């Protein structure tokens, strides 16, 4: 089943709101936490794309994974861990 554009926006809005709430709970890192949520959403969208992009889709997925790791490392660093 394919989600409508409105449903996707509603889901993304809910995820961002939850991410911001979690960010405050984890040491007031709302922008960093929201970034992880957005990157995860972008990764999910990209993963659904057909893999006929000459390897660029796969490289982009790897870069998103790397970006998520870096943002999480930044959150951990700011939290003292």
PDB file of N, CA, C and O in Angstrom:
ATOM      1  N   UNK A   1       0.843  -1.170   0.000  1.00  0.00           N
ATOM      2  CA  UNK A   1       0.000   0.000   0.000  1.00  0.00           C
ATOM      3  C   UNK A   1       0.888   1.232   0.000  1.00  0.00           C
ATOM      4  O   UNK A   1       1.850   1.315   0.764  1.00  0.00           O
ATOM      5  N   UNK A   2       0.570   2.161  -0.834  1.00  0.00           N
ATOM      6  CA  UNK A   2       1.357   3.387  -0.959  1.00  0.00           C
ATOM      7  C   UNK A   2       0.698   4.496  -0.139  1.00  0.00           C
ATOM      8  O   UNK A   2      -0.515   4.696  -0.209  1.00  0.00           O
ATOM      9  N   UNK A   3       1.510   5.211   0.637  1.00  0.00           N
ATOM     10  CA  UNK A   3       0.990   6.301   1.458  1.00  0.00           C
ATOM     11  C   UNK A   3       0.798   7.559   0.625  1.00  0.00           C
ATOM     12  O   UNK A   3       1.579   7.844  -0.283  1.00  0.00           O
ATOM     13  N   UNK A   4      -0.238   8.297   0.942  1.00  0.00           N
ATOM     14  CA  UNK A   4      -0.467   9.566   0.254  1.00  0.00           C
ATOM     15  C   UNK A   4       0.570  10.580   0.720  1.00  0.00           C
ATOM     16  O   UNK A   4       1.236  10.394   1.738  1.00  0.00           O
ATOM     17  N   UNK A   5       0.688  11.639  -0.039  1.00  0.00           N
ATOM     18  CA  UNK A   5       1.623  12.704   0.305  1.00  0.00           C
ATOM     19  C   UNK A   5       1.284  13.311   1.658  1.00  0.00           C
ATOM     20  O   UNK A   5       2.179  13.610   2.449  1.00  0.00           O
ATOM     21  N   UNK A   6       0.000  13.494   1.926  1.00  0.00           N
ATOM     22  CA  UNK A   6      -0.428  14.076   3.208  1.00  0.00           C
ATOM     23  C   UNK A   6      -0.077  13.146   4.363  1.00  0.00           C
ATOM     24  O   UNK A   6       0.354  13.607   5.420  1.00  0.00           O
ATOM     25  N   UNK A   7      -0.255  11.851   4.172  1.00  0.00           N
ATOM     26  CA  UNK A   7       0.069  10.889   5.224  1.00  0.00           C
ATOM     27  C   UNK A   7       1.569  10.868   5.482  1.00  0.00           C
ATOM     28  O   UNK A   7       2.002  10.754   6.629  1.00  0.00           O
ATOM     29  N   UNK A   8       2.354  10.975   4.433  1.00  0.00           N
ATOM     30  CA  UNK A   8       3.810  11.000   4.600  1.00  0.00           C
ATOM     31  C   UNK A   8       4.243  12.239   5.370  1.00  0.00           C
ATOM     32  O   UNK A   8       5.093  12.167   6.257  1.00  0.00           O
ATOM     33  N   UNK A   9       3.645  13.386   5.020  1.00  0.00           N
ATOM     34  CA  UNK A   9       3.981  14.626   5.724  1.00  0.00           C
ATOM     35  C   UNK A   9       3.572  14.552   7.185  1.00  0.00           C
ATOM     36  O   UNK A   9       4.303  15.007   8.065  1.00  0.00           O
ATOM     37  N   UNK A  10       2.411  13.982   7.439  1.00  0.00           N
ATOM     38  CA  UNK A  10       1.943  13.833   8.815  1.00  0.00           C
ATOM     39  C   UNK A  10       2.891  12.926   9.598  1.00  0.00           C
ATOM     40  O   UNK A  10       3.236  13.219  10.743  1.00  0.00           O
ATOM     41  N   UNK A  11       3.307  11.834   8.979  1.00  0.00           N
ATOM     42  CA  UNK A  11       4.248  10.924   9.632  1.00  0.00           C
ATOM     43  C   UNK A  11       5.588  11.585   9.897  1.00  0.00           C
ATOM     44  O   UNK A  11       6.165  11.421  10.972  1.00  0.00           O
ATOM     45  N   UNK A  12       6.083  12.328   8.924  1.00  0.00           N
ATOM     46  CA  UNK A  12       7.353  13.019   9.103  1.00  0.00           C
ATOM     47  C   UNK A  12       7.229  14.079  10.187  1.00  0.00           C
ATOM     48  O   UNK A  12       8.139  14.245  10.999  1.00  0.00           O
ATOM     49  N   UNK A  13       6.111  14.796  10.208  1.00  0.00           N
ATOM     50  CA  UNK A  13       5.890  15.801  11.248  1.00  0.00           C
ATOM     51  C   UNK A  13       5.869  15.178  12.629  1.00  0.00           C
ATOM     52  O   UNK A  13       6.439  15.726  13.573  1.00  0.00           O
ATOM     53  N   UNK A  14       5.211  14.031  12.750  1.00  0.00           N
ATOM     54  CA  UNK A  14       5.154  13.332  14.038  1.00  0.00           C
ATOM     55  C   UNK A  14       6.545  12.859  14.442  1.00  0.00           C
ATOM     56  O   UNK A  14       6.928  12.960  15.608  1.00  0.00           O
ATOM     57  N   UNK A  15       7.295  12.344  13.479  1.00  0.00           N
ATOM     58  CA  UNK A  15       8.653  11.876  13.779  1.00  0.00           C
ATOM     59  C   UNK A  15       9.547  13.032  14.215  1.00  0.00           C
ATOM     60  O   UNK A  15      10.332  12.896  15.153  1.00  0.00           O
ATOM     61  N   UNK A  16       9.427  14.159  13.538  1.00  0.00           N
ATOM     62  CA  UNK A  16      10.228  15.323  13.904  1.00  0.00           C
ATOM     63  C   UNK A  16       9.858  15.829  15.293  1.00  0.00           C
ATOM     64  O   UNK A  16      10.731  16.187  16.083  1.00  0.00           O
ATOM     65  N   UNK A  17       8.564  15.856  15.586  1.00  0.00           N
ATOM     66  CA  UNK A  17       8.119  16.297  16.907  1.00  0.00           C
ATOM     67  C   UNK A  17       8.652  15.362  17.985  1.00  0.00           C
ATOM     68  O   UNK A  17       9.140  15.810  19.022  1.00  0.00           O
ATOM     69  N   UNK A  18       8.557  14.068  17.735  1.00  0.00           N
ATOM     70  CA  UNK A  18       9.079  13.094  18.693  1.00  0.00           C
ATOM     71  C   UNK A  18      10.591  13.247  18.834  1.00  0.00           C
ATOM     72  O   UNK A  18      11.128  13.180  19.940  1.00  0.00           O
ATOM     73  N   UNK A  19      11.269  13.454  17.712  1.00  0.00           N
ATOM     74  CA  UNK A  19      12.715  13.629  17.749  1.00  0.00           C
ATOM     75  C   UNK A  19      13.133  14.836  18.556  1.00  0.00           C
ATOM     76  O   UNK A  19      14.114  14.786  19.299  1.00  0.00           O
ATOM     77  N   UNK A  20      12.399  15.908  18.414  1.00  0.00           N
ATOM     78  CA  UNK A  20      12.714  17.118  19.174  1.00  0.00           C
ATOM     79  C   UNK A  20      12.493  16.873  20.652  1.00  0.00           C
ATOM     80  O   UNK A  20      13.298  17.300  21.480  1.00  0.00           O
ATOM     81  N   UNK A  21      11.399  16.185  20.996  1.00  0.00           N
ATOM     82  CA  UNK A  21      11.138  15.856  22.404  1.00  0.00           C
ATOM     83  C   UNK A  21      12.227  14.986  22.992  1.00  0.00           C
ATOM     84  O   UNK A  21      12.665  15.207  24.121  1.00  0.00           O
ATOM     85  N   UNK A  22      12.662  14.005  22.237  1.00  0.00           N
ATOM     86  CA  UNK A  22      13.743  13.136  22.690  1.00  0.00           C
ATOM     87  C   UNK A  22      15.028  13.943  22.830  1.00  0.00           C
ATOM     88  O   UNK A  22      15.808  13.723  23.756  1.00  0.00           O
ATOM     89  N   UNK A  23      15.245  14.879  21.908  1.00  0.00           N
ATOM     90  CA  UNK A  23      16.451  15.719  21.961  1.00  0.00           C
ATOM     91  C   UNK A  23      16.541  16.495  23.255  1.00  0.00           C
ATOM     92  O   UNK A  23      17.613  16.569  23.856  1.00  0.00           O
ATOM     93  N   UNK A  24      15.451  17.069  23.693  1.00  0.00           N
ATOM     94  CA  UNK A  24      15.461  17.800  24.952  1.00  0.00           C
ATOM     95  C   UNK A  24      15.736  16.865  26.120  1.00  0.00           C
ATOM     96  O   UNK A  24      16.436  17.234  27.063  1.00  0.00           O
ATOM     97  N   UNK A  25      15.192  15.668  26.060  1.00  0.00           N
ATOM     98  CA  UNK A  25      15.404  14.701  27.135  1.00  0.00           C
ATOM     99  C   UNK A  25      16.857  14.221  27.167  1.00  0.00           C
ATOM    100  O   UNK A  25      17.347  13.829  28.226  1.00  0.00           O
ATOM    101  N   UNK A  26      17.540  14.244  26.051  1.00  0.00           N
ATOM    102  CA  UNK A  26      18.919  13.755  25.978  1.00  0.00           C
ATOM    103  C   UNK A  26      19.956  14.867  26.071  1.00  0.00           C
ATOM    104  O   UNK A  26      21.086  14.693  25.616  1.00  0.00           O
ATOM    105  N   UNK A  27      19.600  15.976  26.637  1.00  0.00           N
ATOM    106  CA  UNK A  27      20.593  17.023  26.801  1.00  0.00           C
ATOM    107  C   UNK A  27      20.390  18.180  25.855  1.00  0.00           C
ATOM    108  O   UNK A  27      21.360  18.807  25.428  1.00  0.00           O
ATOM    109  N   UNK A  28      19.167  18.472  25.524  1.00  0.00           N
ATOM    110  CA  UNK A  28      18.832  19.620  24.689  1.00  0.00           C
ATOM    111  C   UNK A  28      19.613  19.631  23.378  1.00  0.00           C
ATOM    112  O   UNK A  28      20.323  20.592  23.082  1.00  0.00           O
ATOM    113  N   UNK A  29      19.484  18.588  22.616  1.00  0.00           N
ATOM    114  CA  UNK A  29      20.090  18.481  21.288  1.00  0.00           C
ATOM    115  C   UNK A  29      18.986  18.347  20.239  1.00  0.00           C
ATOM    116  O   UNK A  29      19.037  17.435  19.413  1.00  0.00           O
ATOM    117  N   UNK A  30      17.989  19.238  20.255  1.00  0.00           N
ATOM    118  CA  UNK A  30      16.835  19.041  19.376  1.00  0.00           C
ATOM    119  C   UNK A  30      17.174  19.084  17.890  1.00  0.00           C
ATOM    120  O   UNK A  30      16.585  18.340  17.107  1.00  0.00           O
ATOM    121  N   UNK A  31      18.093  19.924  17.494  1.00  0.00           N
ATOM    122  CA  UNK A  31      18.426  20.018  16.068  1.00  0.00           C
ATOM    123  C   UNK A  31      19.195  18.781  15.617  1.00  0.00           C
ATOM    124  O   UNK A  31      18.969  18.267  14.521  1.00  0.00           O
ATOM    125  N   UNK A  32      20.089  18.313  16.453  1.00  0.00           N
ATOM    126  CA  UNK A  32      20.852  17.107  16.106  1.00  0.00           C
ATOM    127  C   UNK A  32      19.934  15.884  16.046  1.00  0.00           C
ATOM    128  O   UNK A  32      20.050  15.060  15.139  1.00  0.00           O
ATOM    129  N   UNK A  33      19.029  15.770  17.009  1.00  0.00           N
ATOM    130  CA  UNK A  33      18.116  14.642  17.035  1.00  0.00           C
ATOM    131  C   UNK A  33      17.158  14.697  15.842  1.00  0.00           C
ATOM    132  O   UNK A  33      16.863  13.671  15.228  1.00  0.00           O
ATOM    133  N   UNK A  34      16.680  15.885  15.524  1.00  0.00           N
ATOM    134  CA  UNK A  34      15.810  16.039  14.359  1.00  0.00           C
ATOM    135  C   UNK A  34      16.562  15.682  13.080  1.00  0.00           C
ATOM    136  O   UNK A  34      15.977  15.136  12.144  1.00  0.00           O
ATOM    137  N   UNK A  35      17.840  15.984  13.041  1.00  0.00           N
ATOM    138  CA  UNK A  35      18.657  15.648  11.878  1.00  0.00           C
ATOM    139  C   UNK A  35      18.723  14.144  11.683  1.00  0.00           C
ATOM    140  O   UNK A  35      18.601  13.658  10.559  1.00  0.00           O
ATOM    141  N   UNK A  36      18.917  13.401  12.769  1.00  0.00           N
ATOM    142  CA  UNK A  36      18.944  11.936  12.666  1.00  0.00           C
ATOM    143  C   UNK A  36      17.618  11.437  12.103  1.00  0.00           C
ATOM    144  O   UNK A  36      17.598  10.575  11.224  1.00  0.00           O
ATOM    145  N   UNK A  37      16.524  11.970  12.600  1.00  0.00           N
ATOM    146  CA  UNK A  37      15.197  11.564  12.126  1.00  0.00           C
ATOM    147  C   UNK A  37      15.036  11.849  10.636  1.00  0.00           C
ATOM    148  O   UNK A  37      14.526  11.012   9.891  1.00  0.00           O
ATOM    149  N   UNK A  38      15.467  13.021  10.207  1.00  0.00           N
ATOM    150  CA  UNK A  38      15.353  13.379   8.792  1.00  0.00           C
ATOM    151  C   UNK A  38      16.248  12.502   7.920  1.00  0.00           C
ATOM    152  O   UNK A  38      15.848  12.088   6.832  1.00  0.00           O
ATOM    153  N   UNK A  39      17.452  12.223   8.396  1.00  0.00           N
ATOM    154  CA  UNK A  39      18.353  11.361   7.635  1.00  0.00           C
ATOM    155  C   UNK A  39      17.785   9.951   7.523  1.00  0.00           C
ATOM    156  O   UNK A  39      17.900   9.318   6.474  1.00  0.00           O
ATOM    157  N   UNK A  40      17.177   9.458   8.592  1.00  0.00           N
ATOM    158  CA  UNK A  40      16.559   8.127   8.543  1.00  0.00           C
ATOM    159  C   UNK A  40      15.401   8.110   7.551  1.00  0.00           C
ATOM    160  O   UNK A  40      15.211   7.131   6.830  1.00  0.00           O
ATOM    161  N   UNK A  41      14.638   9.179   7.515  1.00  0.00           N
ATOM    162  CA  UNK A  41      13.544   9.281   6.551  1.00  0.00           C
ATOM    163  C   UNK A  41      14.081   9.319   5.118  1.00  0.00           C
ATOM    164  O   UNK A  41      13.556   8.648   4.229  1.00  0.00           O
ATOM    165  N   UNK A  42      15.122  10.103   4.912  1.00  0.00           N
ATOM    166  CA  UNK A  42      15.734  10.183   3.579  1.00  0.00           C
ATOM    167  C   UNK A  42      16.286   8.824   3.163  1.00  0.00           C
ATOM    168  O   UNK A  42      16.168   8.428   2.003  1.00  0.00           O
ATOM    169  N   UNK A  43      16.888   8.112   4.110  1.00  0.00           N
ATOM    170  CA  UNK A  43      17.438   6.792   3.811  1.00  0.00           C
ATOM    171  C   UNK A  43      16.331   5.829   3.402  1.00  0.00           C
ATOM    172  O   UNK A  43      16.489   5.062   2.452  1.00  0.00           O
ATOM    173  N   UNK A  44      15.210   5.869   4.119  1.00  0.00           N
ATOM    174  CA  UNK A  44      14.089   4.986   3.798  1.00  0.00           C
ATOM    175  C   UNK A  44      13.553   5.270   2.400  1.00  0.00           C
ATOM    176  O   UNK A  44      13.235   4.342   1.656  1.00  0.00           O
ATOM    177  N   UNK A  45      13.452   6.548   2.038  1.00  0.00           N
ATOM    178  CA  UNK A  45      12.994   6.910   0.702  1.00  0.00           C
ATOM    179  C   UNK A  45      13.975   6.421  -0.364  1.00  0.00           C
ATOM    180  O   UNK A  45      13.571   5.859  -1.382  1.00  0.00           O
ATOM    181  N   UNK A  46      15.242   6.637  -0.123  1.00  0.00           N
ATOM    182  CA  UNK A  46      16.267   6.236  -1.083  1.00  0.00           C
ATOM    183  C   UNK A  46      16.333   4.723  -1.230  1.00  0.00           C
ATOM    184  O   UNK A  46      16.564   4.211  -2.324  1.00  0.00           O
ATOM    185  N   UNK A  47      16.133   4.014  -0.134  1.00  0.00           N
ATOM    186  CA  UNK A  47      16.167   2.552  -0.178  1.00  0.00           C
ATOM    187  C   UNK A  47      15.049   2.002  -1.064  1.00  0.00           C
ATOM    188  O   UNK A  47      15.186   0.915  -1.625  1.00  0.00           O
ATOM    189  N   UNK A  48      13.945   2.740  -1.195  1.00  0.00           N
ATOM    190  CA  UNK A  48      12.829   2.302  -2.029  1.00  0.00           C
ATOM    191  C   UNK A  48      13.059   2.579  -3.510  1.00  0.00           C
ATOM    192  O   UNK A  48      12.339   2.048  -4.356  1.00  0.00           O
ATOM    193  N   UNK A  49      14.037   3.391  -3.828  1.00  0.00           N
ATOM    194  CA  UNK A  49      14.321   3.706  -5.233  1.00  0.00           C
ATOM    195  C   UNK A  49      14.890   2.478  -5.940  1.00  0.00           C
ATOM    196  O   UNK A  49      15.544   1.635  -5.325  1.00  0.00           O
ATOM    197  N   UNK A  50      14.634   2.397  -7.216  1.00  0.00           N
ATOM    198  CA  UNK A  50      15.185   1.275  -7.982  1.00  0.00           C
ATOM    199  C   UNK A  50      16.705   1.415  -8.068  1.00  0.00           C
ATOM    200  O   UNK A  50      17.226   2.516  -8.243  1.00  0.00           O
ATOM    201  N   UNK A  51      17.409   0.289  -7.944  1.00  0.00           N
ATOM    202  CA  UNK A  51      18.876   0.335  -7.922  1.00  0.00           C
ATOM    203  C   UNK A  51      19.502   0.390  -9.321  1.00  0.00           C
ATOM    204  O   UNK A  51      20.432  -0.364  -9.608  1.00  0.00           O
ATOM    205  N   UNK A  52      19.014   1.251 -10.170  1.00  0.00           N
ATOM    206  CA  UNK A  52      19.549   1.354 -11.534  1.00  0.00           C
ATOM    207  C   UNK A  52      20.250   2.689 -11.735  1.00  0.00           C
ATOM    208  O   UNK A  52      20.060   3.350 -12.755  1.00  0.00           O
ATOM    209  N   UNK A  53      21.052   3.077 -10.768  1.00  0.00           N
ATOM    210  CA  UNK A  53      21.669   4.407 -10.789  1.00  0.00           C
ATOM    211  C   UNK A  53      23.194   4.343 -10.919  1.00  0.00           C
ATOM    212  O   UNK A  53      23.894   5.291 -10.564  1.00  0.00           O
ATOM    213  N   UNK A  54      23.695   3.229 -11.424  1.00  0.00           N
ATOM    214  CA  UNK A  54      25.131   3.098 -11.634  1.00  0.00           C
ATOM    215  C   UNK A  54      25.930   3.082 -10.338  1.00  0.00           C
ATOM    216  O   UNK A  54      27.086   3.505 -10.312  1.00  0.00           O
ATOM    217  N   UNK A  55      25.316   2.594  -9.262  1.00  0.00           N
ATOM    218  CA  UNK A  55      26.010   2.523  -7.979  1.00  0.00           C
ATOM    219  C   UNK A  55      25.875   3.778  -7.125  1.00  0.00           C
ATOM    220  O   UNK A  55      26.273   3.785  -5.960  1.00  0.00           O
ATOM    221  N   UNK A  56      25.322   4.830  -7.696  1.00  0.00           N
ATOM    222  CA  UNK A  56      25.201   6.091  -6.952  1.00  0.00           C
ATOM    223  C   UNK A  56      24.196   5.994  -5.809  1.00  0.00           C
ATOM    224  O   UNK A  56      24.402   6.593  -4.754  1.00  0.00           O
ATOM    225  N   UNK A  57      23.116   5.250  -6.006  1.00  0.00           N
ATOM    226  CA  UNK A  57      22.133   5.061  -4.946  1.00  0.00           C
ATOM    227  C   UNK A  57      22.785   4.372  -3.750  1.00  0.00           C
ATOM    228  O   UNK A  57      22.601   4.787  -2.606  1.00  0.00           O
ATOM    229  N   UNK A  58      23.544   3.321  -4.024  1.00  0.00           N
ATOM    230  CA  UNK A  58      24.210   2.575  -2.959  1.00  0.00           C
ATOM    231  C   UNK A  58      25.234   3.449  -2.225  1.00  0.00           C
ATOM    232  O   UNK A  58      25.357   3.385  -1.002  1.00  0.00           O
ATOM    233  N   UNK A  59      25.956   4.257  -2.982  1.00  0.00           N
ATOM    234  CA  UNK A  59      26.937   5.174  -2.381  1.00  0.00           C
ATOM    235  C   UNK A  59      26.217   6.209  -1.512  1.00  0.00           C
ATOM    236  O   UNK A  59      26.687   6.545  -0.425  1.00  0.00           O
ATOM    237  N   UNK A  60      25.096   6.703  -1.986  1.00  0.00           N
ATOM    238  CA  UNK A  60      24.320   7.669  -1.211  1.00  0.00           C
ATOM    239  C   UNK A  60      23.801   7.037   0.079  1.00  0.00           C
ATOM    240  O   UNK A  60      23.814   7.678   1.130  1.00  0.00           O
ATOM    241  N   UNK A  61      23.344   5.786   0.008  1.00  0.00           N
ATOM    242  CA  UNK A  61      22.902   5.091   1.219  1.00  0.00           C
ATOM    243  C   UNK A  61      24.042   4.982   2.231  1.00  0.00           C
ATOM    244  O   UNK A  61      23.843   5.203   3.425  1.00  0.00           O
ATOM    245  N   UNK A  62      25.222   4.645   1.752  1.00  0.00           N
ATOM    246  CA  UNK A  62      26.385   4.541   2.640  1.00  0.00           C
ATOM    247  C   UNK A  62      26.732   5.896   3.256  1.00  0.00           C
ATOM    248  O   UNK A  62      27.078   5.974   4.435  1.00  0.00           O
ATOM    249  N   UNK A  63      26.641   6.950   2.466  1.00  0.00           N
ATOM    250  CA  UNK A  63      26.943   8.287   2.988  1.00  0.00           C
ATOM    251  C   UNK A  63      25.909   8.725   4.025  1.00  0.00           C
ATOM    252  O   UNK A  63      26.254   9.367   5.018  1.00  0.00           O
ATOM    253  N   UNK A  64      24.646   8.377   3.795  1.00  0.00           N
ATOM    254  CA  UNK A  64      23.616   8.702   4.788  1.00  0.00           C
ATOM    255  C   UNK A  64      23.896   7.946   6.075  1.00  0.00           C
ATOM    256  O   UNK A  64      23.786   8.513   7.162  1.00  0.00           O
ATOM    257  N   UNK A  65      24.259   6.669   5.968  1.00  0.00           N
ATOM    258  CA  UNK A  65      24.600   5.890   7.159  1.00  0.00           C
ATOM    259  C   UNK A  65      25.767   6.529   7.907  1.00  0.00           C
ATOM    260  O   UNK A  65      25.769   6.601   9.136  1.00  0.00           O
ATOM    261  N   UNK A  66      26.754   6.991   7.150  1.00  0.00           N
ATOM    262  CA  UNK A  66      27.905   7.655   7.759  1.00  0.00           C
ATOM    263  C   UNK A  66      27.466   8.951   8.445  1.00  0.00           C
ATOM    264  O   UNK A  66      27.911   9.245   9.554  1.00  0.00           O
ATOM    265  N   UNK A  67      26.612   9.712   7.802  1.00  0.00           N
ATOM    266  CA  UNK A  67      26.124  10.970   8.382  1.00  0.00           C
ATOM    267  C   UNK A  67      25.345  10.711   9.670  1.00  0.00           C
ATOM    268  O   UNK A  67      25.507  11.440  10.648  1.00  0.00           O
ATOM    269  N   UNK A  68      24.510   9.686   9.676  1.00  0.00           N
ATOM    270  CA  UNK A  68      23.764   9.344  10.889  1.00  0.00           C
ATOM    271  C   UNK A  68      24.735   9.015  12.020  1.00  0.00           C
ATOM    272  O   UNK A  68      24.545   9.453  13.154  1.00  0.00           O
ATOM    273  N   UNK A  69      25.768   8.246  11.710  1.00  0.00           N
ATOM    274  CA  UNK A  69      26.777   7.906  12.717  1.00  0.00           C
ATOM    275  C   UNK A  69      27.490   9.130  13.255  1.00  0.00           C
ATOM    276  O   UNK A  69      27.730   9.235  14.457  1.00  0.00           O
ATOM    277  N   UNK A  70      27.827  10.050  12.376  1.00  0.00           N
ATOM    278  CA  UNK A  70      28.523  11.271  12.808  1.00  0.00           C
ATOM    279  C   UNK A  70      27.636  12.147  13.683  1.00  0.00           C
ATOM    280  O   UNK A  70      28.094  12.693  14.688  1.00  0.00           O
ATOM    281  N   UNK A  71      26.369  12.282  13.304  1.00  0.00           N
ATOM    282  CA  UNK A  71      25.450  13.101  14.103  1.00  0.00           C
ATOM    283  C   UNK A  71      25.261  12.464  15.479  1.00  0.00           C
ATOM    284  O   UNK A  71      25.274  13.157  16.496  1.00  0.00           O
ATOM    285  N   UNK A  72      25.086  11.152  15.505  1.00  0.00           N
ATOM    286  CA  UNK A  72      24.935  10.465  16.798  1.00  0.00           C
ATOM    287  C   UNK A  72      26.198  10.617  17.649  1.00  0.00           C
ATOM    288  O   UNK A  72      26.109  10.775  18.867  1.00  0.00           O
ATOM    289  N   UNK A  73      27.362  10.570  17.021  1.00  0.00           N
ATOM    290  CA  UNK A  73      28.621  10.759  17.750  1.00  0.00           C
ATOM    291  C   UNK A  73      28.676  12.182  18.327  1.00  0.00           C
ATOM    292  O   UNK A  73      29.149  12.378  19.446  1.00  0.00           O
ATOM    293  N   UNK A  74      28.198  13.163  17.571  1.00  0.00           N
ATOM    294  CA  UNK A  74      28.157  14.533  18.056  1.00  0.00           C
ATOM    295  C   UNK A  74      27.216  14.681  19.247  1.00  0.00           C
ATOM    296  O   UNK A  74      27.525  15.396  20.200  1.00  0.00           O
ATOM    297  N   UNK A  75      26.072  14.010  19.193  1.00  0.00           N
ATOM    298  CA  UNK A  75      25.130  14.041  20.307  1.00  0.00           C
ATOM    299  C   UNK A  75      25.773  13.429  21.543  1.00  0.00           C
ATOM    300  O   UNK A  75      25.678  13.981  22.639  1.00  0.00           O
ATOM    301  N   UNK A  76      26.426  12.287  21.363  1.00  0.00           N
ATOM    302  CA  UNK A  76      27.077  11.608  22.478  1.00  0.00           C
ATOM    303  C   UNK A  76      28.195  12.472  23.062  1.00  0.00           C
ATOM    304  O   UNK A  76      28.350  12.549  24.280  1.00  0.00           O
ATOM    305  N   UNK A  77      28.969  13.118  22.198  1.00  0.00           N
ATOM    306  CA  UNK A  77      30.059  13.972  22.653  1.00  0.00           C
ATOM    307  C   UNK A  77      29.514  15.133  23.496  1.00  0.00           C
ATOM    308  O   UNK A  77      30.048  15.451  24.559  1.00  0.00           O
ATOM    309  N   UNK A  78      28.445  15.752  23.000  1.00  0.00           N
ATOM    310  CA  UNK A  78      27.858  16.895  23.724  1.00  0.00           C
ATOM    311  C   UNK A  78      27.274  16.459  25.068  1.00  0.00           C
ATOM    312  O   UNK A  78      27.222  17.246  26.013  1.00  0.00           O
ATOM    313  N   UNK A  79      26.840  15.215  25.147  1.00  0.00           N
ATOM    314  CA  UNK A  79      26.266  14.693  26.390  1.00  0.00           C
ATOM    315  C   UNK A  79      27.346  14.218  27.367  1.00  0.00           C
ATOM    316  O   UNK A  79      27.052  13.795  28.485  1.00  0.00           O
ATOM    317  N   UNK A  80      28.594  14.297  26.921  1.00  0.00           N
ATOM    318  CA  UNK A  80      29.709  13.894  27.788  1.00  0.00           C
ATOM    319  C   UNK A  80      30.033  12.420  27.694  1.00  0.00           C
ATOM    320  O   UNK A  80      30.717  11.874  28.560  1.00  0.00           O
ATOM    321  N   UNK A  81      29.548  11.773  26.651  1.00  0.00           N
ATOM    322  CA  UNK A  81      29.785  10.331  26.545  1.00  0.00           C
ATOM    323  C   UNK A  81      30.390   9.998  25.296  1.00  0.00           C
ATOM    324  O   UNK A  81      30.662   8.826  25.033  1.00  0.00           O
TER     325      UNK A  81
END
